[in-house]
Each structure stands twice: as structure tokens, then as C-alpha cells.
Amino acid sequence: MHFIIISGQSGAGKSVALHALEDLGYYGVDNLPVRLLPSLVEELHRDDGGGGIERVAAVVDVRSPRHDLTDFDTLFQHLGNMGVDVEVLFLEAEREILLKRFSETRRRHPLTEGEIPLSEALEREAEMLEPLRHRARVFVDTSLMHLHQLRTLVQQRVAGGHAGRLSLLLQSFGFKNGAPRDADMVFDVRFLPNPYWEPELRGLSGRDAAIARYLEASDEVTGMSEDLSAFLLRWIPCFEREHRAYLTVAVGCTGGRHRSVYMVERLAERLRDEYPSLLVRHRDLEP
């Protein structure tokens, strides 16, 4: 059985992630007390004539009894002994974004008891969930995502991570909007020539041929592209040997529209033969 535990901060998109996995055929359970996970596995493993359920996704968060969120070592060992492949998908977002989402939806945070303010509840929640965060295979920072982007990313990463090879995500971004917190490697290409300062190129993106011609006229750009490709092709296999299922490589420029987009597209061309399930995401370019 493949069992995905979806966890993370309230307001970060756990329900969206659960529904995305249900659409992939996972049996979904929301707000499951941690102590009941083994019982759920036993029940779903029973052969009722249909072979049992082999793909399960469950949301586990601070709505569980507090004492359940402590001894995950014993829990994961128990599930492993039952033949269950468990992975944790952890969703988070910047504090200001979470505060804004709660104010817009008028939802109550599960820890806002009595006179506890929302900001303090978010801090307590982060502390309580740290043991699960520590065990996560995949992190998703949803700060700058809308629902459809999150849904698509979850489905792509989960499907890619269980195709027998490492699921590699190449992501462009703009430093002006903050570096992605869920990246395993971050490369800065702000030193490269900037098409933004050419009026006829400003409205284009790094996917356009005119931007490619402009950048490829620079030896620095071609050299950086070759060096990054060689670096990743050499060192990504080390992550695979450590049984990593997911790896996120982020490339950033100032606005996330030209240089970083171009570089990610070139890297994808060089790496796709070796990693056919490679994913590309342009964080600050996609609608």
C-alpha cells in the first residue's frame, strides 16, 4: 500500500491537495486521528473481493489530539512492518499570506481557543507539526499559488515520484517576490544580461525566440547554461542513491520572466533524456 500523509499549516491548501490525489484514484480521508492510521490500513487491506485499496491519502494536522502528534517514530515503524510505503507531503506558506487567507475566508484556526490570537496560533501550529515536517519527502510552498496551480503540481509530483525514478522539478522565479522555500537547490542568474532593459524585449518571456537570441549572444549565458547542466547531471544521481523521490531545483532572476525562465528551459532540454518525468514550473510567469 502507498500511503500519503498530507500535513502542513492551516490555510496552506491541504484540502486542495487531498482532492487532487482523490482524482488520481487515492482513497482520501480528512482529519484522521494519528492513532487510527494503523487501523485504517488494516481495514483497507482486507480483501473484500476487489483486492483491497492500495493507494490512500489522509490529512493529518493539529486537529488531531495533541498527544498523537509526538511519537511518529513508532507509528512509521509500525506502518512499515505492515508493508506500507508512507510518505509525507507537507504544505506551508508565508505567515502574512496565511493571515490574509484567514481574514478573507473568515475561517477559524483550530488553535484559536479563548483569547489566543491568530498569529500566536500559527506559531504554535508550526511547532506542533515540526515532527511531521521533519519526515516530509516533498515540501510545497503555496504562498504564490492559486488553487489550480497547487492541484496540478501535487498531481504531477506524486505521479512522477512513483514512476520508478526521481521526480525532478525545475522552477524559475523572481527574487523580487522571494526565493521559494521548498527548493533543494537555488541558483542566482541575476548577473546575466537583462532583456528587461531592451524596450522591444521587455514584454516577452524567456520562452520566446527573441529572448533566446538576445541571451545566447552572451558567452556568460552559454557558459552558465553548460556549467549548470554539467553540475546537475553529475550530482543529481547522488540524491537518487540516497533514495530521494523528489528534488526541486530553482533558478532565479530579478522578476522571474526572462533570464531564469530561459535558463530553466535550457536545463530541461539537457536533462529530459536522463529524467523523462522532469517537470518545469515558471512560478512568476504562469497565470
Secondary structure, 3 states (H helix, E strand, C coil): CEEEEEEECCCCCHHHHHHHHHHCCCEEECCCCHHHHHHHHHHHHCCCCCCCCCEEEEECCCCCCHHHHCCHHHHHHHHHHCCCEEEEEEEECCHHHHHHHHHHHCCCCCCCCCCCCHHHHHHHHHHHHHHHHHCCCEEEECCCCCHHHHHHHHHHHHHHHCCCCCEEEEEEEEHHHCCCCCCCEEEECCCCCCHHHCCCCCCCCCCCHHHHHHHHCCHHHHHHHHHHHHHHHHHHHHHHHCCCCEEEEEEEECCCCCHHHHHHHHHHHHHCCCCCCCEEEECCCCC
